[in-house]
Amino acid sequence: MQLKVVKFGGSSLADAEHFKMVKEIVTAEEGRRYVIPSAPGKRFAEDTKVTDMLYKCYELAKKGENIESYFNLIKERYNLIIDGLGLDFDLSDEFVKIKNAFIHHAGKDYIASRGEYLSGLVLANYLGFDFIDASDVIYFTDNGSFDADRTNELLGEILKNHKYAVIPGFYGSMPNGTIKTFSRGGSDITGSIVARAAEADLYENWTDVSGFMMADPRIIKDPKPIDVVTYRELRELSYMGAGVLHEDSIFPVRFAGIPINIKNTNDRTAPGTMIVPETDVYDTDRVITGIAGKKGFSVISIEKDMMNAEVGFCRKVLGVLEELGICFEHLPSGIDTMCVIVNSADIAEYHDRLLNKICAAVNPDTISIEDGMALVAVVGRAMVKNHGTAAKVFRAVAKADVNIRMIDQGSSEFNIILGVNESDFETTLNAIYNEFVK
């Protein structure tokens, strides 16, 4: 029997009907032993997520306004779920504690975490599982970073005493006992942490989509699904803007070599996307795994004769960026030219200062900063095995009458990154997708 850790997003726990679907999924397989819930999400388009409601209530309390009526809306969300499930279960004492926390200006992290906490209490009661408070098993260090080693050791020992359990996502505790939340993809990260500690065979991440798509459906009409993707491909695509899982949430299971299955709560028969450590299997018709991209980049262009003969030239340029706390994205270069691609937002307040400091450091012949670049990544483990992949990418972009401003491809031939004008971003994505996907 496979041991599975299952995480459910807010859309999968929006109301009582969704809780019922979750129970059907969990109890369908004996191996689904540890469940990580999010706070209830939107029930309909105009609805508000419980976490957002908690944040708003926090702001009202912070301003000294009466929170009674708004807090009652939060209570109503949970009571509707409890009533809809027909449970003999009461959260009144918990509501009193949380309301007092608002009144006494408890920390924002504590307030935000209560959505998952209450969701976990209800789901544990409904499933008949043990409840393990994440603050007792997920640890942060004094500086607020996740304490992976301590968490993995102690959580692993605790899970051995609970055959079936619900552990809320999104939060843990600081050394002084105060609540600390993860900054991004919180419940996904918790699920990954629990999967590693439990030494699970599979981590199922249930959401409202049937896995990853090959491209952004907001740009590409009806993109094909990705059946199998490696951790390495996922990192490349996630970093370049692909949704579903944030890259931070995969590291615990990637470290342990545990596969992830992205599944759709509303379509349980769909296979979803399998995320695996390694595989040689790929679609011979498509070759590429996916396409992703982002806008909002700038190019720092530097030219100097005999640059390649000047020892430490690149180090001096990057030293200026380091001094200003700026990360770089890519470094395409030639014999007498060097380009540094950075996020435009990171240098918005440093343009003149950045140029002056680089001039002082390396005395270039010319230097400029140009904004308005978008990056497009074409990713695929099969690219190295198929001749002409790069040619197909460039041909597709050329046929779309798009000028390529930058090309970056590593020696592994695992991905190709193009820089184009932001105005050509959507055209470029469509052109490349249509070239590879029939």
N, C-alpha and C positions, 0 to 999 in steps of 0.2 A: 504493500500500500504506500503510495506516495504521500509524503507529508507536505501539505500546502499551507502557505500563509496567504490570506486573501484580504485585499484592501478595497474599500468601497468609497468612491468619491461622493461629494455632496449631492450631485444629481441623482445618485443611486439611493439616497436616503432622504429625499425631499419631503416625503409624506408617508402615511401609513401603508398605502398600496406598494410603494417602493420597498418599505421595510419587509413586507410580505414576500416580495420577489427576492430580496436578499436572503431571507430565511430558506426559501426554496433552493436557492443556489448553494448555500452553505451546507444544508442537510442532505443535498443530493449525493455528496461524496464524504465518506467517513474521514478521509485524509485532510479535509479542510478544517484544520484544528484551531488556527489563530486568526482572528478577524480584527482588522484595523479600520474603524469608521471615521469619516469626516463629519463635520457639522452639516445639518440639513441645508441643501442648496435651494435653488429656485424651483417652485412648483409650476410656474408659468412665466412667460417672458417679462411681465411687468412686476413680478415678485421680487423680494429681497432675500438674499442669503442670510442665514442666521448670524454668521460671523460679521457681516456688514451691519446687521442690526445691533450686535453687541458693541461694535466700534462706535456707532452713532450714539448709543446709550451712554457710552463712556465719555464722549465729547459733551453731551448734555450735562452729565454730572460734573464734569470738569468746569463747565461754565456756571455751575451752581443752580442750574434749572431743575425743575421737578421732572423726575424720570418715571413716575408712577404709570402713566398711560402708555408710554412706549415700552417700558419693561413688561407690562401686561401682554403686549403683542408677542414678545419672546416666549413668555410662559404659555400663551395660547398655542403657539406652534408645536411645542412639545406635548401639551395636553391633548391636542387634536390627534397626534400620532398615537399616544397611549390609548386614548379612547377608541381610535380606529382599529387598534390591534386587540382590543378587548382585554387589556392587561389589568390586573389588580396590583397597581404600582403607583406610587405617589412621589412626586419630586418636590413637594412643598418645602421640606427642610432645606433642600439644595437651593431652591429659589430664594429663600430667606438669606442664606449665606451669600449668594451672589449679589442680591440687592444691597446688602450691607457693605459688600466690597465696593460697589459703585459709590455709595454714599460716603464711604471713608477713603475714597480715592485710591483704591488698590491699583497696582501696576497694570499698564495696558496689556502686557503679555498674559497676565492672569485672566483678565476679562476676556481677551480674545480666545483663550484656550477653553473656556467654559462651553462653547458650542460642541466641540468634540467630546468633552467630558460628559455632558448630559446625553449626547447621542450614544456614547458608549454604555452608559448606565441602562438606558432603555433597551438597546440592542442585546446586551448581556442577559437582561431579564427575559426578553422575548425568546432568545435562543436557548436559555437555560445553561449558559456558559458562565465560567468564573469571570469576574471583572478585575483587571489589573490596571491601577492608575498609572498612566505614563510617567507621572512625576516620581514614582517609586522605582522606575526601571530605566528611564532615559536620562542620561547625565550630561551636563555641560561643565566646562572648567570655569575658573574665576574670571577669565577674560571673555567669556560668552561663547567660546567655540565648543563644538560637540566633542565630548569625551568618548571616542569610539571604543578604545580598548576596555575602559572600565565598564561601559554599557554592555559590550558584547559578553564580557566575562560574567557579570552579575545577572544580566537578563537571561543568559543561557541557563544558569543554575536555577533561577526562579521558574522558568518555563518547564523545567523537568518535573515540577510539582503541580503543574496544571495541564491536564490532557487537552482541555478545550478552554479557550479564554478570549476575551475581547480586550484589546489594548487601544485606547483612543490615540488618534494621530495628532501631529502638529506641535506637540509640546513635550517638555521634560522639566528638569529642575536644576537650579544652580547649587553650588556647594552649601550655600546658606539656607537652602530649602525653598527659595522663591521660584515661581514658575518662569520658565523661559521658552519662547516659541521659536521654531525654525523660521527663517526669513522667507524662504521660497519653497514651494512644493512640499509643504510640511508633512501632510499625511502620507504622501508618496515616500518621503524619506523614512518616516517611522515604519512603514510596511517593509521597506528594504532592510532596515536595521533589525526588525523582528525576524525576517526571513533568514538573515545571516546568523543571528543568535540561536535560532531554532534548528539550524542546519537543515533547512527545508530543501526539498527536491525541486520545488517550483514556487515562484511568487506570482500570484494572480492579481492583476491590478484591474479592477472592474470600474468602468466609467460609462459615459453615454455615447461613445464612438466605438466602432469595431476595429480598433487598432490604428496603426499609422497609415497615412496615405502617402503616395509617392511625391506629392506636392501639396501646397496650401490650397484647399478647396475654395478659398475666397478669391484666388487668382486663377487657378486651373479648374475648368468645369469637370466635375465628376472624375477626379483623379483615381487611378487604380490603387488598391490596397497593397501594402507591403506584407507578404506572408512571413518572411524571416529576415531579421536584421541582426547584425553583430553589435556588440557593445561599442566597438570602435566606430562603426558606421553611425550608430545612434548618437554618439558624442558629437560627431561632425555635424549631423543634421540638426541636433538640438541646439548646438552652439550657434548655428546659422539661422535659428528662428523657428525650426519645426516644433510643433506643440506636442501635447499629450503628456510627456514626462519631462520634467526639468532635469538637466544633466546631473545636478547634485544628488538626485534621488537614486541614481543607479550605482553609485560607487560601493556601498556596502555589499550588494549582491554580486557586483562585478568582481570585487576582491575575492569573494567566496566561490565564484564560478557558478552561481545559481541562475538559471534562466528565468525570464519574466514573460508572462503571457498577458498581453493587453486584451481585455474582453469587454463586451458590451452588455450591461445589465438588461437592456431592453431587447436584446437579440442574442439569447444565450447559445443558439445553435451556430452562430458565426464563429469561425476559428480564431479570429482576431490576428494579432501579430505576435510572433515568438521572437524574443530578444535573447540571443545565445552568445556564449563566449567566442566560439569559432564555428565556421561551417564552410564547406567547399561547394555547397549546393547553391545554385542561382538560376534565375530565369534566363535561358539562352536567347530568348527573343528580345528581352529588354536590355540586358547587360548591366545597366545602372540600377542602383537600389532606390535612390531618391534625389530630389532637387530641393534646395532650400536657399533662402537668401534674406538679406536685411538691407535697409537703407540707412543713411546717416553716417557716412564715413568721409574722411578727408585724407588728401594725399599731400605729404610733405615731400617735395621734389628738390633734390640737391645735386648739383653738377660741379665737378672740379677736375681739371686735367691731372692725370697721373694719380687719381684717387686710389687705385688699386695698389700703388707702390707706397702709400703712406700708412705705416704701421699704426694701428689703433684708431683709424678713422671712424669706422662704424661704432666702436666702443664709445668714442667721445660723443657721437650724436645720440646714441642711446642713453648715455650718462646724463645728458640734458633732460631727456624725457623722464628718467628715473628721479632726477632732482625735483622735477615738478609733479611727480606722482602720476605720470601718464603711462598707460600700458599701450603697446603697439600690437597690431593685428597681423601685419604681413610686412616683409622686407624685400620686395622685388628690386633687383639691382643689375647694373651693367658695369663695364670697365671703369667708366668715368661718371657714372650716375648711381644714385641711391634714392629709393623712394621708401617712405615709411607710411604705412596705412594706419590711421588711428580713428577712434570714434570722434565724430565732430563735437559731441557734447563735452567730451573730456578736455578739449582744447579751446572751447568757446571763449573763455576769459583769458587765454594765454597767447593768442596769435602773435602779437608784436613782441612780447617777452620771449616767446619760444624762438622766433626768428632771430632775434638779437643774440640770444644765448648760443644758438647753433653757429651763427656767424663768428662769434667770439671763440668758439671751441675749435672750429675746423677751417675757418676762412674760405668758404666756398666761392666758386666763380659766380654761380647763380643759385638762388633758393626761392621757393614759393610755396604757398599753401593753397590748395584748391579743394573747395567743399563740393557737396552734391554727388558723392559717389555711392553706388549700391554694390554689394558683393553678392555673387551667386555661386553656390557650391554644387557641383555635380559629384555625387558620391556613389561608389560601388566597389565591392570586393572583387567583382569580375572584370573590372576595367583593365587590370594588368594582364589578363589572359586573352584579351580580345584586341586585335590590331585595328587601328583606325578610330578608336573611341574619341580621342581628342579632335581628330579631323571632323568627325560628325558634329561635335559640339560647335566648333568654329564655323563649319558650313551652315549650320542651322541659324546661328547668330548673324552671319553675313547675309543670308537670304532674307532675314527680317530687317535688314538695313540698319543694324545696330553697330556702333563703333565700340570696340573693346579697348578700354583704357588701361587694363592691367591683366596679366595672366600669371597665375602662381600654381605650380604643380610639383609636389614632392617627388623624390626619387622612387618612392613606393608605388607611384601611379594609382594611389588609392582614391584620390579626389582631384578635381580640377576646380580652381576658384577663379572666377572672372570678375573684373571690375568694370562696371558700366555706369553711364549717367543715370541718376535716379529716375529721370523721365522715361528711360528705356527699361526699367526694372521688370515690369509686368510682361512687356513684349518679349524680353529675353527668356523669362521663365517658360512662357507658352511655347516659344520657338524650340527650346531644348526638349521640353516634354514631348511635344508633337514629333520631334525627330526620332525619339527612342521608343515611344509608346504608341503602338498602332491600335 
